């Protein structure tokens, strides 16, 4: 009995040693890939910051109003820093996934193959969100300035509504690109967009009711009754 247990333990240790000997080279390669990826990501981030600042992208974004949107929004960074950080994490994640691939395990193989198949859609979705965020803030600010110059009431609400609509449309596009609940997103966005349009139409109609009545009476509704009284063909307004 003791000999049997000793033989079983010896076989188990031998198999473990063989598997460890086969796994250690892959582990070392994975660690090397991860370290190299970290250094490459740092180098690319440094070069991108230098290039973007040399190209004066921050100043150009400031003139277009994008910098204020970034600094005052959820990102909280200048365009050069944000873009360089985005590229840094993208490069680092790619190297980390490659390191997992180097381990040669079935679970990591499935994970990495799924990641690389999903990566293009993810990058496109991130770009869509970034551009939509910038456009939403920029067009919202332009709408606010135009509404204030036109002396419209609730100018800030109008600008905020435009911004939220653009952001909602952007999120819907990004989720559509990722293939997440496509039918639900389309239906929800259609309902939301239709509700916003209906609300704006009602608000405009109620606010311009008197002007619409005066315009229609002036051009179409004026006349006289047989008793010499003026009548209006739109008295129901």
For each residue, the residues with C-beta under 8 A, 3 or more apart:
1: 4 5
2: 5 6
3: 6 7
4: 1 7 8
5: 1 2 8 9
6: 2 3 9 10
7: 3 4 10 11
8: 4 5 11 12
9: 5 6 12 13
10: 6 7 13 14
11: 7 8 14 15
12: 8 9 15 16
13: 9 10 16 17
14: 10 11 17 18
15: 11 12 18 19
16: 12 13 19 20
17: 13 14 20 21
18: 14 15 21 22
19: 15 16 22 23
20: 16 17 23 24
21: 17 18 24
22: 18 19 25 26
23: 19 20 26 27 103
24: 20 21 27 28
25: 22 28 29
26: 22 23 29 30 102 103 104
27: 23 24 30 31 103
28: 24 25 31 32
29: 25 26 32 33 102
30: 26 27 33 34 99 100 102 103
31: 27 28 34 35 99
32: 28 29 35 36
33: 29 30 36 37 95 98 99 102
34: 30 31 37 38 95 96 99
35: 31 32 38 39
36: 32 33 39 40 95
37: 33 34 40 41 91 92 94 95 96 98 99
38: 34 35 41 42 92 95
39: 35 36 42 43
40: 36 37 43 44 91 95
41: 37 38 44 45 88 89 91 92 95
42: 38 39 45 46 88
43: 39 40 46 47
44: 40 41 47 48 87 88 91
45: 41 42 48 49 84 85 87 88
46: 42 43 49 50 84
47: 43 44 50 51
48: 44 45 51 52 80 83 84 87
49: 45 46 52 53 80 81 84
50: 46 47 53 54
51: 47 48 54 55
52: 48 49 55 57 58 79 80 83 84
53: 49 50 56 57 58 80
54: 50 51
55: 51 52
56: 53 59 60
57: 52 53 60 61 79 80 83
58: 52 53 61 62 67 78 79 80
59: 56 62 63
60: 56 57 63 64
61: 57 58 64 65 66 67 70 78 79
62: 58 59 65 66 67 68
63: 59 60
64: 60 61 138
65: 61 62 68 69 137 138 141
66: 61 62 69 70 79 134 137 138
67: 58 61 62 70 71 78 79
68: 62 65 71 72 137 141
69: 65 66 72 73 133 134 137 138 141
70: 61 66 67 73 75 76 77 78 79 82 134
71: 67 68 75 76 77 78
72: 68 69
73: 69 70 76 133 137
74: 133
75: 70 71 82 133
76: 70 71 73
77: 70 71 81 82 85
78: 58 61 67 70 71 81 82
79: 52 57 58 61 66 67 70 82 83
80: 48 49 52 53 57 58 83 84
81: 49 77 78 84 85
82: 70 75 77 78 79 85 86
83: 48 52 57 79 80 86 87
84: 45 46 48 49 52 80 81 87 88
85: 45 77 81 82 88 89
86: 82 83 89 90 126
87: 44 45 48 83 84 90 91
88: 41 42 44 45 84 85 91 92
89: 41 85 86 92 93
90: 86 87 93 94 123
91: 37 40 41 44 87 88 94 95
92: 37 38 41 88 89 95 96
93: 89 90 96 97
94: 37 90 91 97 98 119
95: 33 34 36 37 38 40 41 91 92 98 99
96: 34 37 92 93 99 100
97: 93 94 100 101 111 112 115 116
98: 33 37 94 95 101 102 112
99: 30 31 33 34 37 95 96 102 103
100: 30 96 97 103 108 111 112
101: 97 98 104 108 109 112
102: 26 29 30 33 98 99
103: 23 26 27 30 99 100 108
104: 26 101 108 109
105: 108 109
106: 109 110
107: 110 111
108: 100 101 103 104 105 111 112
109: 101 104 105 106 112 113
110: 106 107 113 114
111: 97 100 107 108 114 115
112: 97 98 100 101 108 109 115 116
113: 109 110 116 117
114: 110 111 117 118
115: 97 111 112 118 119
116: 97 112 113 119
117: 113 114
118: 114 115 121 122
119: 94 115 116 122 123
120: 123 124
121: 118 124 125 177 178 179
122: 118 119 125 126 178
123: 90 119 120 126 127
124: 120 121 127 128 177
125: 121 122 128 129 174 175 177 178
126: 86 122 123 129 130 174
127: 123 124 130 131
128: 124 125 131 132 170 173 174 177
129: 125 126 132 133 170 171 174
130: 126 127 133 134
131: 127 128 134 135 170
132: 128 129 135 136 166 167 169 170 171 173 174
133: 69 73 74 75 129 130 136 137 167 170
134: 66 69 70 130 131 137 138
135: 131 132 138 139 166 170
136: 132 133 139 140 163 164 166 167 170
137: 65 66 68 69 73 133 134 140 141 163
138: 64 65 66 69 134 135 141 142
139: 135 136 142 143 162 163 166
140: 136 137 143 144 159 160 162 163 166
141: 65 68 69 137 138 144 145 159
142: 138 139 145 146
143: 139 140 146 147 158 159 162 163
144: 140 141 147 148 155 156 158 159
145: 141 142 148 149
146: 142 143 149 150
147: 143 144 150 152 155 158 159
148: 144 145 151 152 155
149: 145 146
150: 146 147
151: 148
152: 147 148 155 158
153: 207
154: 157 158
155: 144 147 148 152 158 159
156: 144 159 160
157: 154 160 161
158: 143 144 147 152 154 155 161 162
159: 140 141 143 144 147 155 156 162 163
160: 140 156 157 163 164
161: 157 158 164 165 196 200
162: 139 140 143 158 159 165 166
163: 136 137 139 140 143 159 160 166 167
164: 136 160 161 167 168
165: 161 162 168 169 193 196
166: 132 135 136 139 140 162 163 169 170
167: 132 133 136 163 164 170 171
168: 164 165 171 172 189 192 193
169: 132 165 166 172 173 189 193
170: 128 129 131 132 133 135 136 166 167 173 174
171: 129 132 167 168 174 175
172: 168 169 175 176 185 186 188 189
173: 128 132 169 170 176 177
174: 125 126 128 129 132 170 171 177 178
175: 125 171 172 178 180 181 182 185
176: 172 173 179 182 185 186
177: 121 124 125 128 173 174
178: 121 122 125 174 175
179: 121 176 182
180: 175 185
181: 175 184 185
182: 175 176 179 185 186
183: 186 187
184: 181 187 188
185: 172 175 176 180 181 182 188 189
186: 172 176 182 183 189 190
187: 183 184 190 191
188: 172 184 185 191 192
189: 168 169 172 185 186 192 193
190: 186 187 193 194
191: 187 188 194 195
192: 168 188 189 195 196
193: 165 168 169 189 190 196 197
194: 190 191 197 198
195: 191 192 198 199
196: 161 165 192 193 199 200
197: 193 194 200 201
198: 194 195 201 202
199: 195 196 202 203
200: 161 196 197 203 204
201: 197 198 204 205
202: 198 199 205 206
203: 199 200 206 207
204: 200 201 207 208
205: 201 202 208 209 212
206: 202 203 209
207: 153 203 204
208: 204 205 211 212
209: 205 206 212 213 237
210: 213 214
211: 208 214 215
212: 205 208 209 215 216 237
213: 209 210 216 217 234 237
214: 210 211 217 218
215: 211 212 218 219
216: 212 213 219 220 221 234 237
217: 213 214 220 221 222 232 234
218: 214 215 221 222
219: 215 216
220: 216 217 233 234
221: 216 217 218 231 232 233 234 235
222: 217 218 230 231 232
223: 230 231 232 233
224: 228 229 230 231
225: 228 229 230 231
226:
227:
228: 224 225
229: 224 225
230: 222 223 224 225
231: 221 222 223 224 225 235
232: 217 221 222 223 235
233: 220 221 223
234: 213 216 217 220 221 237
235: 221 231 232
236:
237: 209 212 213 216 234
